[in-house]
């Protein structure tokens, strides 16, 4: 199952690259737990979201807050029902014009062919500093 799970997650990154958020939302379990490590008071994209509607709102918020100059998933590893993705991104924060760039880890939990959970670890301090100016 892990190769199928990796293929699913790779297809979601490709959809994100095309701006096809509907494909991502369609791949979510009804009770998906979507979490970016950090506090929303430090940066509005951080924090927890539950269910496809809240995840949809998250994706709608991204282009309002930042412009990516790089978003590159580099490695995909599957263990059990989890897919771990190592990558890098660079963005300019619209509010301040400051830049943030760092490596990240995304952890997807896949159940019955749907994303049941997402967790991101990134350099939260860098994004908070860029947001607050």
ZADO-1210 file (C-alpha; in nm, 4 decimals, padded with zeros to 6 digits):
<atoms>
<atom x="00.0000" y="00.0000" z="00.0000" code="UNK" pos="1"/>
<atom x="00.2832" y="00.2432" z="00.0678" code="UNK" pos="2"/>
<atom x="00.3714" y="00.2881" z="-00.3024" code="UNK" pos="3"/>
<atom x="00.0075" y="00.3746" z="-00.3738" code="UNK" pos="4"/>
<atom x="00.0124" y="00.6156" z="-00.0797" code="UNK" pos="5"/>
<atom x="00.3305" y="00.7822" z="-00.2092" code="UNK" pos="6"/>
<atom x="00.1755" y="00.8140" z="-00.5553" code="UNK" pos="7"/>
<atom x="-00.1346" y="00.9753" z="-00.4020" code="UNK" pos="8"/>
<atom x="00.0724" y="01.2299" z="-00.2082" code="UNK" pos="9"/>
<atom x="00.2890" y="01.3061" z="-00.5124" code="UNK" pos="10"/>
<atom x="-00.0279" y="01.3711" z="-00.7116" code="UNK" pos="11"/>
<atom x="-00.1441" y="01.6170" z="-00.4446" code="UNK" pos="12"/>
<atom x="00.1806" y="01.8147" z="-00.4658" code="UNK" pos="13"/>
<atom x="00.1394" y="01.8224" z="-00.8435" code="UNK" pos="14"/>
<atom x="-00.2182" y="01.9480" z="-00.7983" code="UNK" pos="15"/>
<atom x="-00.0950" y="02.2204" z="-00.5610" code="UNK" pos="16"/>
<atom x="00.1626" y="02.3235" z="-00.8222" code="UNK" pos="17"/>
<atom x="-00.1172" y="02.3618" z="-01.0782" code="UNK" pos="18"/>
<atom x="-00.3357" y="02.5531" z="-00.8338" code="UNK" pos="19"/>
<atom x="-00.5847" y="02.2640" z="-00.8379" code="UNK" pos="20"/>
<atom x="-00.6995" y="02.2797" z="-00.4777" code="UNK" pos="21"/>
<atom x="-01.0231" y="02.0923" z="-00.5578" code="UNK" pos="22"/>
<atom x="-00.8194" y="01.7766" z="-00.6239" code="UNK" pos="23"/>
<atom x="-00.6517" y="01.8096" z="-00.2834" code="UNK" pos="24"/>
<atom x="-00.9837" y="01.8618" z="-00.1041" code="UNK" pos="25"/>
<atom x="-01.1353" y="01.5614" z="-00.2831" code="UNK" pos="26"/>
<atom x="-00.8518" y="01.3441" z="-00.1479" code="UNK" pos="27"/>
<atom x="-00.9258" y="01.4279" z="00.2168" code="UNK" pos="28"/>
<atom x="-01.1118" y="01.2088" z="00.4631" code="UNK" pos="29"/>
<atom x="-01.4272" y="01.3754" z="00.6033" code="UNK" pos="30"/>
<atom x="-01.2632" y="01.4032" z="00.9473" code="UNK" pos="31"/>
<atom x="-00.9159" y="01.5054" z="00.8277" code="UNK" pos="32"/>
<atom x="-00.6887" y="01.6574" z="01.0913" code="UNK" pos="33"/>
<atom x="-00.4678" y="01.9219" z="00.9236" code="UNK" pos="34"/>
<atom x="-00.1969" y="02.0754" z="01.1411" code="UNK" pos="35"/>
<atom x="00.0945" y="02.3079" z="01.0880" code="UNK" pos="36"/>
<atom x="00.3180" y="02.3109" z="01.3919" code="UNK" pos="37"/>
<atom x="00.3069" y="02.6535" z="01.5549" code="UNK" pos="38"/>
<atom x="00.0609" y="02.9109" z="01.6810" code="UNK" pos="39"/>
<atom x="-00.1724" y="03.1162" z="01.4625" code="UNK" pos="40"/>
<atom x="-00.0812" y="03.4189" z="01.6747" code="UNK" pos="41"/>
<atom x="00.2727" y="03.3870" z="01.5304" code="UNK" pos="42"/>
<atom x="00.1605" y="03.3282" z="01.1709" code="UNK" pos="43"/>
<atom x="-00.1978" y="03.2824" z="01.0480" code="UNK" pos="44"/>
<atom x="-00.1286" y="02.9621" z="00.8542" code="UNK" pos="45"/>
<atom x="-00.0005" y="02.7782" z="01.1618" code="UNK" pos="46"/>
<atom x="-00.2316" y="02.5762" z="01.3851" code="UNK" pos="47"/>
<atom x="-00.4950" y="02.3057" z="01.3544" code="UNK" pos="48"/>
<atom x="-00.7810" y="02.2648" z="01.1103" code="UNK" pos="49"/>
<atom x="-01.0470" y="01.9958" z="01.1081" code="UNK" pos="50"/>
<atom x="-01.2396" y="01.8714" z="00.8076" code="UNK" pos="51"/>
<atom x="-01.2227" y="01.9565" z="00.4365" code="UNK" pos="52"/>
<atom x="-01.3931" y="02.2971" z="00.4740" code="UNK" pos="53"/>
<atom x="-01.1295" y="02.4275" z="00.7115" code="UNK" pos="54"/>
<atom x="-00.8532" y="02.2850" z="00.4912" code="UNK" pos="55"/>
<atom x="-01.0135" y="02.4558" z="00.1891" code="UNK" pos="56"/>
<atom x="-01.0065" y="02.7857" z="00.3825" code="UNK" pos="57"/>
<atom x="-00.6384" y="02.7225" z="00.4633" code="UNK" pos="58"/>
<atom x="-00.5525" y="02.6837" z="00.0945" code="UNK" pos="59"/>
<atom x="-00.7539" y="02.9961" z="00.0076" code="UNK" pos="60"/>
<atom x="-00.5519" y="03.1895" z="00.2660" code="UNK" pos="61"/>
<atom x="-00.2062" y="03.0937" z="00.1357" code="UNK" pos="62"/>
<atom x="-00.1935" y="03.3273" z="-00.1685" code="UNK" pos="63"/>
<atom x="-00.3348" y="03.6131" z="00.0401" code="UNK" pos="64"/>
<atom x="-00.0470" y="03.5854" z="00.2868" code="UNK" pos="65"/>
<atom x="00.2576" y="03.4802" z="00.0870" code="UNK" pos="66"/>
<atom x="00.4106" y="03.4354" z="-00.2555" code="UNK" pos="67"/>
<atom x="00.6195" y="03.1227" z="-00.3071" code="UNK" pos="68"/>
<atom x="00.9374" y="03.1578" z="-00.5078" code="UNK" pos="69"/>
<atom x="01.0182" y="02.7923" z="-00.4373" code="UNK" pos="70"/>
<atom x="00.8096" y="02.4991" z="-00.3188" code="UNK" pos="71"/>
<atom x="00.9924" y="02.1738" z="-00.3756" code="UNK" pos="72"/>
<atom x="00.9157" y="01.8349" z="-00.2259" code="UNK" pos="73"/>
<atom x="01.2467" y="01.6495" z="-00.2487" code="UNK" pos="74"/>
<atom x="01.2087" y="01.3071" z="-00.0876" code="UNK" pos="75"/>
<atom x="00.9145" y="01.0757" z="-00.0254" code="UNK" pos="76"/>
<atom x="00.9290" y="00.7936" z="00.2298" code="UNK" pos="77"/>
<atom x="00.6464" y="00.5603" z="00.3289" code="UNK" pos="78"/>
<atom x="00.6166" y="00.3676" z="00.6541" code="UNK" pos="79"/>
<atom x="00.2915" y="00.1903" z="00.7332" code="UNK" pos="80"/>
<atom x="00.0038" y="00.4317" z="00.6738" code="UNK" pos="81"/>
<atom x="00.2307" y="00.7387" z="00.6743" code="UNK" pos="82"/>
<atom x="00.4099" y="00.9232" z="00.3969" code="UNK" pos="83"/>
<atom x="00.6959" y="01.1513" z="00.5028" code="UNK" pos="84"/>
<atom x="00.7990" y="01.4240" z="00.2623" code="UNK" pos="85"/>
<atom x="01.1153" y="01.6302" z="00.2974" code="UNK" pos="86"/>
<atom x="01.1246" y="01.9533" z="00.1064" code="UNK" pos="87"/>
<atom x="01.2142" y="02.3187" z="00.0826" code="UNK" pos="88"/>
<atom x="01.0270" y="02.6393" z="00.0255" code="UNK" pos="89"/>
<atom x="01.0944" y="03.0086" z="00.0003" code="UNK" pos="90"/>
<atom x="00.8266" y="03.2745" z="00.0225" code="UNK" pos="91"/>
<atom x="00.7775" y="03.6462" z="00.0491" code="UNK" pos="92"/>
<atom x="00.5292" y="03.7511" z="00.3162" code="UNK" pos="93"/>
<atom x="00.2891" y="03.9977" z="00.1550" code="UNK" pos="94"/>
<atom x="00.2198" y="04.1982" z="00.4734" code="UNK" pos="95"/>
<atom x="00.5849" y="04.2916" z="00.5338" code="UNK" pos="96"/>
<atom x="00.7689" y="04.2071" z="00.2119" code="UNK" pos="97"/>
<atom x="01.0099" y="03.9957" z="00.4156" code="UNK" pos="98"/>
<atom x="01.1332" y="03.6604" z="00.2972" code="UNK" pos="99"/>
<atom x="01.1358" y="03.3237" z="00.4674" code="UNK" pos="100"/>
<atom x="01.3110" y="03.0157" z="00.3313" code="UNK" pos="101"/>
<atom x="01.3663" y="02.6813" z="00.4977" code="UNK" pos="102"/>
<atom x="01.3437" y="02.3066" z="00.4777" code="UNK" pos="103"/>
<atom x="01.0285" y="02.1320" z="00.5961" code="UNK" pos="104"/>
<atom x="00.8872" y="01.7911" z="00.6792" code="UNK" pos="105"/>
<atom x="00.5296" y="01.6972" z="00.5891" code="UNK" pos="106"/>
<atom x="00.3754" y="01.3860" z="00.7402" code="UNK" pos="107"/>
<atom x="00.0602" y="01.2481" z="00.5803" code="UNK" pos="108"/>
<atom x="-00.1487" y="00.9703" z="00.7294" code="UNK" pos="109"/>
<atom x="-00.3391" y="00.7851" z="00.4560" code="UNK" pos="110"/>
<atom x="-00.6345" y="00.5600" z="00.5317" code="UNK" pos="111"/>
<atom x="-00.8460" y="00.3864" z="00.2701" code="UNK" pos="112"/>
<atom x="-00.6902" y="00.5970" z="-00.0049" code="UNK" pos="113"/>
<atom x="-00.7721" y="00.9310" z="00.1647" code="UNK" pos="114"/>
<atom x="-00.5599" y="01.1753" z="00.3625" code="UNK" pos="115"/>
<atom x="-00.6710" y="01.1354" z="00.7240" code="UNK" pos="116"/>
<atom x="-00.4078" y="01.3654" z="00.8755" code="UNK" pos="117"/>
<atom x="-00.1385" y="01.6135" z="00.7767" code="UNK" pos="118"/>
<atom x="00.1361" y="01.7564" z="00.9965" code="UNK" pos="119"/>
<atom x="00.3997" y="02.0107" z="00.8939" code="UNK" pos="120"/>
<atom x="00.7216" y="02.0940" z="01.0739" code="UNK" pos="121"/>
<atom x="00.9023" y="02.4040" z="00.9502" code="UNK" pos="122"/>
<atom x="01.1125" y="02.6922" z="01.0808" code="UNK" pos="123"/>
<atom x="00.8237" y="02.8608" z="01.2625" code="UNK" pos="124"/>
<atom x="01.0476" y="03.1315" z="01.4099" code="UNK" pos="125"/>
<atom x="01.1522" y="03.2446" z="01.0644" code="UNK" pos="126"/>
<atom x="00.7921" y="03.2771" z="00.9450" code="UNK" pos="127"/>
<atom x="00.6837" y="03.4519" z="01.2659" code="UNK" pos="128"/>
<atom x="00.9677" y="03.7022" z="01.2318" code="UNK" pos="129"/>
<atom x="00.8884" y="03.7675" z="00.8654" code="UNK" pos="130"/>
<atom x="00.5175" y="03.8111" z="00.9506" code="UNK" pos="131"/>
<atom x="00.5744" y="04.0505" z="01.2392" code="UNK" pos="132"/>
<atom x="00.8420" y="04.2512" z="01.0607" code="UNK" pos="133"/>
</atoms>
